[in-house]
Amino acid sequence: MTTHGQVKHSDRTQLPRGLLPRRRRFANPDYEMTFQIGQPVTLKCTDEAAYVVGRIQIVGCLDEYIIEIVDAACEPLRVFEYQIS
């Protein structure tokens, strides 16, 4: 039976990626997004009615929303906050 020694911090490059811990994703619990999930919105470029089905804050503090257009058989769209009202 092989006895393995402890891996030091400087030996991280020798570990398989599956054994390395993931970096935590920063989330600010006090941050308020403009639109809530399920809220009706209007897509500014086409004036179509839509519903917010998801939301993400991306790098640079931009709010990105996933919307579904009402009565349309298409995939949900990913738009920024300034593209909907």
C-alpha positions as CSV (number, residue, x, y, z in Angstrom):
1,M,0.0,0.0,0.0
2,T,1.3,3.4,-0.9
3,T,1.4,6.1,1.7
4,H,0.8,9.6,0.3
5,G,2.3,12.7,1.9
6,Q,0.5,15.9,2.3
7,V,0.5,18.3,-0.6
8,K,2.0,21.7,0.2
9,H,0.6,24.9,-1.2
10,S,3.4,25.2,-3.6
11,D,2.6,21.8,-5.1
12,R,-0.9,22.6,-6.2
13,T,0.2,22.5,-9.9
14,Q,0.8,18.8,-9.5
15,L,-2.8,18.0,-8.4
16,P,-5.5,17.0,-10.8
17,R,-8.1,19.8,-11.3
18,G,-10.8,17.7,-9.7
19,L,-9.0,17.9,-6.3
20,L,-8.5,21.6,-6.3
21,P,-11.2,23.7,-4.5
22,R,-13.3,26.0,-6.6
23,R,-13.1,29.7,-6.1
24,R,-16.1,31.3,-4.4
25,R,-18.2,33.5,-6.4
26,F,-18.8,37.0,-4.9
27,A,-22.4,37.8,-4.1
28,N,-23.5,40.9,-2.3
29,P,-26.6,40.0,-0.3
30,D,-27.6,43.7,0.1
31,Y,-27.7,44.4,-3.7
32,E,-31.1,45.1,-5.1
33,M,-31.8,44.3,-8.7
34,T,-34.3,46.5,-10.6
35,F,-36.6,43.8,-11.9
36,Q,-37.9,40.8,-10.0
37,I,-38.4,37.3,-11.4
38,G,-41.9,37.0,-12.8
39,Q,-42.3,40.7,-13.3
40,P,-43.8,41.8,-16.7
41,V,-41.4,44.1,-18.7
42,T,-41.2,45.6,-22.2
43,L,-38.4,45.0,-24.6
44,K,-37.4,48.6,-25.6
45,C,-36.2,47.8,-29.2
46,T,-39.4,46.1,-30.3
47,D,-42.0,47.2,-27.7
48,E,-42.9,43.5,-27.0
49,A,-44.2,42.4,-23.7
50,A,-42.1,39.9,-21.8
51,Y,-41.6,38.3,-18.4
52,V,-38.4,38.1,-16.4
53,V,-37.5,34.4,-15.8
54,G,-34.0,34.8,-14.5
55,R,-31.4,37.4,-13.5
56,I,-27.6,37.5,-13.1
57,Q,-25.2,40.1,-11.9
58,I,-22.1,39.9,-14.2
59,V,-18.6,41.3,-13.9
60,G,-18.6,45.1,-13.9
61,C,-21.8,45.2,-11.8
62,L,-24.1,44.9,-14.9
63,D,-27.5,43.4,-14.4
64,E,-28.3,40.7,-17.0
65,Y,-31.9,39.4,-17.2
66,I,-33.3,36.3,-18.9
67,I,-36.7,37.1,-20.4
68,E,-39.4,35.2,-22.3
69,I,-41.5,37.1,-24.8
70,V,-45.2,36.7,-24.3
71,D,-47.0,34.5,-26.9
72,A,-43.7,33.7,-28.8
73,A,-42.3,30.3,-29.4
74,C,-38.7,31.1,-29.1
75,E,-35.8,30.6,-26.6
76,P,-35.5,33.0,-23.7
77,L,-33.4,36.1,-24.4
78,R,-30.5,37.4,-22.4
79,V,-30.7,41.2,-22.1
80,F,-29.2,43.9,-20.0
81,E,-31.1,46.2,-17.6
82,Y,-31.0,49.2,-20.0
83,Q,-32.7,47.1,-22.8
84,I,-35.9,46.6,-20.9
85,S,-38.4,48.8,-19.0
